[in-house]
Amino acid sequence: MEPNNSNLEKLEQDLQNLSQEVKTGETNTSPVDQSTPEVPSVSMPQPVINTPVGEPEKPAESNTSEGDKKNSSPVTAVAIFLGVIALLAIAAYVVGAMFFSPKSTSPKACTAEAKICPDGS
C-alpha cells in the first residue's frame, strides 16, 4: 500500500523541521496535531470450508417428526416427564379430596345461649 503524497510530504517536512531544531537547539512551540490518522479499511477474505470430495451434501430433511426426535435434548424430555407427573399428582389430590374426605353425617346440637347453630339454623 502506498501512502498518500500529502502525508509523505508532511512527514518529510516534519523530519526537516526536527533536524533543524536539533541543530539549532530550539524547540517549536506550535501545537502538535493530536488527531487520529485515517486507517484504510481492509476487506478480509471469507474462509473456505473444504468438503470431502465424492460425498455430496445431504439436503435438509422435510419430515419434521423424524427430525424432532433426533434434535430433542434430554432436558426437554425430563421437563415433559415431570410436567406429566405433576398433573397426575394434582388429579390424584382432587379425586382423593372428593371421595375420601371425612363427611359428617351426625346431627349437630345447638346450645340455647348460642342462638345460631354451626349449620346456620
Secondary structure, 3 states (H helix, E strand, C coil): CCCCHHHHHHHHHHHHHHHHHHHHCCCCCCCCCCCCCCCCCCCCCCCCCCCCCCCCCCCCCCCHHHHHHHHCCHHHHHHHHHHHHHHHHHHHHHHHHHHHCCCCCCCCCCCCCCCCCCCCC
